[in-house]
Amino acid sequence: MDKEEVSKDAGEVSEESKEVSSATSPAQEFYEEATSKLKKMGYHIFKDEEDGMTKFRQTDENKKFKFINQKHYDLLGDILCDWIQGYMMTHQKMNKVMIPFDSELKEGCAQAPIFISDDWETNTERALVLIQGTGDVRSGYWARSVCMNDNLDLGSMIPDIDFAQENGFSVLVVNPNYSYTPDKVRVDPKIRGMNYHSNYCWAKFVEKGVCPAKEIFIVAHSAGGGCAHEIIVNNESTMIERVRAIALTDACHGRFYTDLGDEGKEWAKESCIAYDASKEPLDTPLTNRYFKSIFPEVSAGHNKHVYTTGCARESYLKWFYNRSKTLAE
C-alpha cells in the first residue's frame, strides 16, 4: 500500500470517528433503547452497594438471571450486548467505526462495528487493544455468561477501558466474531473470520501511522490469543519495537515457540504472560501447561475458563502499568 492510500485510509478513520463523535444523540438513544428493552423483559443493570459490583438482575427483587429457554437467553444476551456498547459510547466516549471502510466494501456484504477512543489518533504515549475469544462474544465483553449470571465487572471490558482512560491509554476494541448482521447478511471477506478481522484492524488502525502511541498493550482471551499470534507473526518487527506487554488469558499460545524468530522469542519472554485457568491463587507460577512455552504461565486466579480475564485483571493491569516506560517513572 502506497503513502497516498495510507493517508486516505487514515483520513477515513478520522471522518468515521468525527462523525460518530459528533453524533452523541444517536449513541444516547441507542443506550436508552437497550435499557428500555431490558426493562420490558424484566431486567435492569445496577451497582450493588454491598460489594460495588455492576450487576444484571431481574427488576423484581434483584433476583439473578433465570434461564427459560435458549431463544430467550440469546435475545437477552443481544440486548445486554447493545447496553454494554451503548455504555461504552455514552459513558466512556468510545466511537463506533464500521469496517471495512466504505471504499473497500465488497458489494452485497456487510460491515462490522469496532470501537476506538477519541484519542486513538492523537495519543502519542500508550494504547490498549482488547481482543475477545470466539463464540457468542462481541465488542465490549469477555464472557456473556459471566455478565448475565454474575456481574459486568468480571465479564465485560468496561473496567479495562476505565483503567485505560484513567491512566492515559487510547483504546481499540475489536470484534472478530462478528460474521453476520442481525439480518443474516455476511460481512466482507476481508474481515470474515477472527484472524482476517484482527489483521485488518491492526493494519488499518495501528500500522500506517494511524496510531501514534509509542507503547502498545494487548489483552487477548481464549481464541483471541490466536488472533494475537497472527498479528505478532505478521508484524514481528513492529511488535518488538512498540508492544510492551501482552496478557493472554486462558488463551491459545502454543505456536508462539515455532512461529517466532530468535529475536521475537526473546521479546516474548519479557513481554508476554499467559494467565491460565487454575485453582491456584492469582499469579502462582504454573509449569508444563503448554509444550515449549516461551514465556511465563501463571494462574488466572480461577479454574473456569470464562472467569479468567476478569479474575486476572488486577494482575495484568498492574503489570501493564509497571511495564510502561512512562507510567512507571
HELIX and SHEET records of a PDB file:
HELIX    1   1 LYS A    3  SER A   22  1                                  20    
HELIX    2   2 THR A   24  LYS A   40  1                                  17    
HELIX    3   3 GLN A   70  HIS A   91  1                                  22    
HELIX    4   4 ASP A  102  GLU A  104  5                                   3    
HELIX    5   5 ARG A  144  ASN A  149  1                                   6    
HELIX    6   6 LEU A  152  GLY A  155  1                                   4    
HELIX    7   7 ILE A  158  GLU A  166  1                                   9    
HELIX    8   8 PRO A  189  ILE A  191  5                                   3    
HELIX    9   9 MET A  194  PHE A  205  1                                  12    
HELIX   10  10 GLY A  224  ASN A  234  1                                  11    
HELIX   11  11 GLU A  236  ARG A  242  1                                   7    
HELIX   12  12 PHE A  256  ASP A  259  1                                   4    
HELIX   13  13 ASP A  262  SER A  271  1                                  10    
HELIX   14  14 HIS A  305  TYR A  307  5                                   3    
HELIX   15  15 THR A  308  ARG A  323  1                                  16    
SHEET    1   A 2 TYR A  43  LYS A  47  0                                        
SHEET    2   A 2 THR A  54  GLN A  58 -1                                        
SHEET    1   B 8 MET A  94  ILE A  99  0                                        
SHEET    2   B 8 ALA A 112  SER A 117 -1                                        
SHEET    3   B 8 PHE A 169  VAL A 173 -1                                        
SHEET    4   B 8 ARG A 126  ILE A 131  1                                        
SHEET    5   B 8 GLU A 215  HIS A 221  1                                        
SHEET    6   B 8 VAL A 243  THR A 249  1                                        
SHEET    7   B 8 CYS A 272  ASP A 276  1                                        
SHEET    8   B 8 GLU A 297  SER A 299  1                                        
END                                                                             
